[in-house]
Amino acid sequence: MIVKEVMVKKVVTIKKDDHLDKAQDLIVKNSIRHLPVVDGKELLGIITESDIRGAFLAKANSKSAKTADLDPKKMKVRDYMTRNPLTVEPETNIEDAALLIYQNKIGSLPVVSGKKLVGIISILDLLGLFVDMMGIIHSSSRIDVIMGKDPKNFDAVCRIFHDHNINIISVGMTPYPKSKNKVVYLFRLDLCKTTALVKAIEKAGFKVKSAMD
């Protein structure tokens, strides 16, 4: 999956010469935390809810600050935005975008084509994708199976689900702590009774770690 399949395309933006009061209003009105700063469609930077909050704290703590200096209608976005933010392209793999967000501890990534802003992807978008892929919000069943790393083992278990007319929603994988040669596959399935499946899997020579209807 790539970024353009998940990103928000109708991006709320702001201009560098707009003031912080407008930025704050847009953030509150649209229930967002990140505002790309643009000149036409060209991305210049990004300003966040925490940037705005930090701007007031910095001013308030400055010994030379005057009351007039704390007026958000006089504080311009360009003075507090992050210039040259990290970005991704529409064709970037979702995994690479998620890694960038995680490694840099940021909340979103503007999506650009050349210098043109075409979308934005946030940590909430990625979390929503993960929840959907794992079938967490759907009624489902789950069976965790311990097996060797040979792909034939995975195929054999999948064939058992197919033979029982059970649809696999998603599959996760985690190491098996008792053996480096084995892994635990986490099968999330359409809602079903798992008793017959467990018996068939174990009859085929695999160990079921846990099952949940």
VEXDREN-2710 file (C-alpha; in Angstrom, 1 decimal):
% VEXDREN-2710
k/r/px/py/pz
1/MET/0.0/0.0/0.0
2/ILE/1.2/3.5/-0.8
3/VAL/0.7/6.9/0.8
4/LYS/-1.8/8.3/-1.8
5/GLU/-4.3/5.5/-0.9
6/VAL/-4.5/6.7/2.7
7/MET/-3.6/10.4/2.8
8/VAL/-6.0/13.2/3.3
9/LYS/-6.4/15.0/-0.1
10/LYS/-8.4/18.0/1.0
11/VAL/-5.8/19.7/3.1
12/VAL/-6.5/22.7/5.4
13/THR/-3.6/25.1/4.8
14/ILE/-2.5/28.6/5.9
15/LYS/-0.2/31.3/4.4
16/LYS/3.1/32.4/5.9
17/ASP/1.8/36.0/6.4
18/ASP/-1.4/34.9/8.2
19/HIS/-1.4/35.4/11.9
20/LEU/-1.5/32.9/14.8
21/ASP/-5.1/33.7/15.7
22/LYS/-6.2/32.4/12.2
23/ALA/-4.0/29.3/12.6
24/GLN/-5.4/28.5/16.0
25/ASP/-9.0/29.0/14.7
26/LEU/-8.4/26.7/11.7
27/ILE/-6.9/24.0/14.0
28/VAL/-9.9/24.2/16.4
29/LYS/-12.5/24.4/13.7
30/ASN/-11.2/21.4/11.8
31/SER/-10.1/19.3/14.8
32/ILE/-6.6/19.0/13.4
33/ARG/-3.1/19.5/14.9
34/HIS/-1.0/20.3/11.8
35/LEU/-1.3/23.1/9.2
36/PRO/0.9/23.1/6.1
37/VAL/2.1/26.6/5.2
38/VAL/1.8/27.2/1.5
39/ASP/2.4/29.9/-1.2
40/GLY/-0.2/29.0/-3.8
41/LYS/0.2/25.2/-3.9
42/GLU/3.9/25.2/-3.0
43/LEU/4.8/23.9/0.5
44/LEU/6.8/26.3/2.5
45/GLY/6.6/24.7/6.0
46/ILE/4.2/23.5/8.7
47/ILE/2.9/24.9/11.9
48/THR/1.4/22.8/14.6
49/GLU/-0.8/23.2/17.7
50/SER/2.3/22.8/19.9
51/ASP/4.2/25.4/17.8
52/ILE/1.5/28.0/18.6
53/ARG/1.4/27.1/22.2
54/GLY/5.2/27.3/22.4
55/ALA/5.2/30.7/20.8
56/PHE/3.1/32.1/23.6
57/LEU/5.0/30.4/26.3
58/ALA/8.3/31.7/24.9
59/LYS/7.0/35.3/24.6
60/ALA/5.4/35.2/28.1
61/ASN/8.7/34.0/29.6
62/SER/10.8/36.6/27.9
63/LYS/11.8/39.5/30.2
64/SER/11.6/42.0/27.4
65/ALA/8.1/40.9/26.3
66/LYS/5.3/43.4/26.3
67/THR/1.6/42.8/26.5
68/ALA/1.3/43.9/22.8
69/ASP/3.8/41.2/21.9
70/LEU/1.4/38.5/23.0
71/ASP/-1.4/39.5/20.6
72/PRO/-2.0/36.5/18.3
73/LYS/-3.3/39.0/15.7
74/LYS/0.2/40.4/15.4
75/MET/2.2/37.2/15.5
76/LYS/2.8/35.9/12.0
77/VAL/2.9/32.2/11.0
78/ARG/6.2/32.6/9.2
79/ASP/8.0/33.4/12.5
80/TYR/6.9/30.2/14.2
81/MET/6.5/27.5/11.5
82/THR/8.9/24.7/10.8
83/ARG/10.6/25.4/7.5
84/ASN/11.6/22.5/5.1
85/PRO/9.6/19.9/7.0
86/LEU/10.0/16.2/6.3
87/THR/7.8/15.1/3.5
88/VAL/6.8/12.0/1.5
89/GLU/5.6/11.5/-2.1
90/PRO/2.3/10.0/-3.1
91/GLU/4.0/6.8/-4.2
92/THR/5.9/6.3/-0.9
93/ASN/5.2/3.0/0.8
94/ILE/3.1/3.3/3.9
95/GLU/5.8/1.4/5.9
96/ASP/8.4/4.0/5.0
97/ALA/6.1/6.8/6.0
98/ALA/5.3/5.2/9.3
99/LEU/9.0/4.7/10.0
100/LEU/9.7/8.4/9.3
101/ILE/7.0/9.4/11.7
102/TYR/8.2/7.0/14.4
103/GLN/11.9/7.8/14.1
104/ASN/11.4/11.6/14.1
105/LYS/8.6/11.6/16.7
106/ILE/6.4/13.8/14.6
107/GLY/2.6/13.7/14.1
108/SER/2.2/14.1/10.4
109/LEU/3.9/14.2/7.0
110/PRO/2.9/16.6/4.2
111/VAL/2.7/14.7/0.9
112/VAL/4.3/16.5/-2.1
113/SER/4.6/16.0/-5.8
114/GLY/7.7/18.1/-6.7
115/LYS/7.1/21.2/-4.5
116/LYS/3.3/21.0/-4.8
117/LEU/1.3/20.0/-1.7
118/VAL/-1.1/17.2/-2.7
119/GLY/-2.0/15.7/0.7
120/ILE/-1.1/15.0/4.3
121/ILE/-0.8/11.8/6.3
122/SER/-0.9/11.7/10.1
123/ILE/-0.2/9.2/12.8
124/LEU/-4.0/8.9/13.3
125/ASP/-4.4/7.9/9.6
126/LEU/-1.8/5.2/10.1
127/LEU/-3.4/4.0/13.3
128/GLY/-6.7/3.8/11.6
129/LEU/-5.2/1.8/8.7
130/PHE/-3.6/-0.6/11.2
131/VAL/-6.9/-1.0/13.1
132/ASP/-8.8/-1.7/9.8
133/MET/-6.1/-4.1/8.5
134/MET/-6.2/-6.1/11.8
135/GLY/-9.9/-6.2/11.7
136/ILE/-10.0/-5.0/15.3
137/ILE/-13.3/-3.0/15.0
138/HIS/-15.0/-5.9/13.1
139/SER/-16.6/-8.9/14.7
140/SER/-14.0/-11.6/14.3
141/SER/-12.4/-14.7/15.7
142/ARG/-8.7/-15.4/16.2
143/ILE/-6.4/-18.4/16.2
144/ASP/-2.6/-18.1/17.0
145/VAL/-0.6/-21.0/15.5
146/ILE/3.0/-22.0/16.3
147/MET/4.8/-23.3/13.2
148/GLY/8.2/-23.6/11.6
149/LYS/9.4/-20.8/9.3
150/ASP/9.0/-22.9/6.1
151/PRO/6.4/-21.1/3.9
152/LYS/4.8/-24.5/3.3
153/ASN/3.6/-24.6/6.9
154/PHE/1.8/-21.2/6.5
155/ASP/0.2/-22.5/3.2
156/ALA/-1.0/-25.6/4.9
157/VAL/-2.8/-23.8/7.7
158/CYS/-4.3/-21.3/5.3
159/ARG/-5.6/-24.3/3.3
160/ILE/-7.4/-25.6/6.4
161/PHE/-9.2/-22.3/6.8
162/HIS/-10.1/-22.4/3.1
163/ASP/-11.4/-25.9/3.4
164/HIS/-13.7/-24.8/6.2
165/ASN/-14.9/-21.8/4.2
166/ILE/-13.4/-19.4/6.7
167/ASN/-12.2/-16.0/5.4
168/ILE/-8.9/-14.7/6.8
169/ILE/-9.2/-11.0/7.6
170/SER/-5.6/-10.4/8.5
171/VAL/-2.4/-12.2/9.6
172/GLY/0.2/-11.0/12.0
173/MET/3.5/-12.6/13.0
174/THR/5.5/-12.6/16.2
175/PRO/8.7/-14.5/17.3
176/TYR/8.2/-17.7/19.3
177/PRO/10.4/-17.2/22.4
178/LYS/11.0/-21.0/23.0
179/SER/12.5/-21.6/19.6
180/LYS/14.4/-19.4/17.1
181/ASN/13.2/-21.8/14.3
182/LYS/9.5/-21.1/14.9
183/VAL/7.1/-18.2/14.8
184/VAL/3.6/-17.5/15.9
185/TYR/1.1/-16.6/13.2
186/LEU/-1.8/-14.5/14.5
187/PHE/-4.8/-15.3/12.2
188/ARG/-7.8/-13.0/12.5
189/LEU/-10.8/-14.6/10.9
190/ASP/-14.4/-13.9/10.1
191/LEU/-16.5/-14.5/13.2
192/CYS/-16.8/-18.3/13.7
193/LYS/-16.6/-21.2/16.1
194/THR/-13.0/-22.2/16.4
195/THR/-13.2/-25.6/17.9
196/ALA/-13.3/-27.6/14.6
197/LEU/-10.5/-25.4/13.2
198/VAL/-8.3/-26.0/16.1
199/LYS/-8.8/-29.7/15.9
200/ALA/-8.0/-29.7/12.2
201/ILE/-4.9/-27.5/12.6
202/GLU/-3.5/-29.7/15.4
203/LYS/-4.3/-32.9/13.5
204/ALA/-2.2/-31.5/10.7
205/GLY/0.7/-31.4/13.1
206/PHE/0.7/-27.7/14.3
207/LYS/0.4/-26.3/17.8
208/VAL/-2.4/-23.9/18.5
209/LYS/-1.2/-21.4/21.1
210/SER/-4.6/-19.8/21.6
211/ALA/-8.0/-19.4/20.1
212/MET/-10.9/-17.0/20.5
213/ASP/-14.4/-17.2/19.0
END
